[in-house]
Amino acid sequence: MEIKPGVQVVDKNGKVVGPVTHMARDGWSGELKKVIVNRKPPESDFFFTPDDVLEATDTVIRLKITFDE
């Protein structure tokens, strides 16, 4: 699973959260720790971990959780 900036994120109900804007990696291992979707105000930014990902393709990332969780 390769998560890249710009890929659309969709929750388990099909709601579009937005595109991946940043990724936080462990400084020593390079392991991906968090993925960030920046959203326009008044919406808050959305953070998720690789463990929250159900499926990732080149065009979409489907989450195991809903956006509201």
C-alpha positions as CSV (number, residue, x, y, z in Angstrom):
1,M,0.0,0.0,0.0
2,E,1.6,3.3,-1.1
3,I,-0.2,6.4,0.1
4,K,0.7,9.5,-1.9
5,P,-0.2,13.2,-1.6
6,G,-3.2,14.2,-3.8
7,V,-5.1,10.9,-3.5
8,Q,-8.7,11.2,-2.5
9,V,-9.7,9.8,0.9
10,V,-13.2,8.3,1.3
11,D,-14.7,7.0,4.6
12,K,-16.4,3.6,5.0
13,N,-19.8,5.1,4.1
14,G,-18.4,6.6,0.8
15,K,-18.2,10.2,2.1
16,V,-15.4,12.1,0.4
17,V,-13.1,13.5,3.1
18,G,-10.6,15.2,0.7
19,P,-7.2,14.7,-0.8
20,V,-4.1,13.7,1.2
21,T,-2.0,16.8,1.8
22,H,0.7,15.7,4.2
23,M,2.2,12.5,5.6
24,A,4.1,12.2,8.9
25,R,6.9,9.6,9.0
26,D,9.0,8.3,11.8
27,G,12.4,10.1,11.6
28,W,14.4,7.0,12.3
29,S,12.7,4.2,10.4
30,G,10.8,6.2,7.7
31,E,7.6,4.3,8.6
32,L,4.4,6.2,7.9
33,K,2.7,7.2,11.1
34,K,-0.1,9.7,10.2
35,V,-1.8,10.9,7.1
36,I,-3.3,14.4,7.0
37,V,-6.1,15.8,4.9
38,N,-6.2,19.6,5.2
39,R,-9.7,21.0,4.9
40,K,-10.9,24.5,4.3
41,P,-12.3,26.5,7.3
42,P,-14.6,26.1,9.2
43,E,-13.9,22.3,8.7
44,S,-11.1,20.9,10.8
45,D,-8.2,18.9,9.4
46,F,-8.6,15.2,9.4
47,F,-5.8,12.8,10.6
48,F,-5.7,9.0,10.2
49,T,-3.1,6.3,10.6
50,P,-2.2,3.5,8.1
51,D,-4.1,1.1,10.4
52,D,-7.4,3.0,9.5
53,V,-7.0,2.2,5.8
54,L,-9.2,-0.6,4.4
55,E,-8.0,-0.3,0.8
56,A,-5.6,2.0,-1.1
57,T,-5.3,2.4,-4.8
58,D,-3.6,5.0,-7.0
59,T,-6.8,7.1,-7.1
60,V,-8.6,6.5,-3.8
61,I,-8.0,5.5,-0.1
62,R,-10.9,3.8,1.6
63,L,-11.0,4.0,5.4
64,K,-12.3,1.4,7.9
65,I,-13.9,4.3,9.9
66,T,-16.5,6.9,9.2
67,F,-15.5,10.6,9.0
68,D,-17.5,11.3,12.2
69,E,-15.6,8.8,14.4
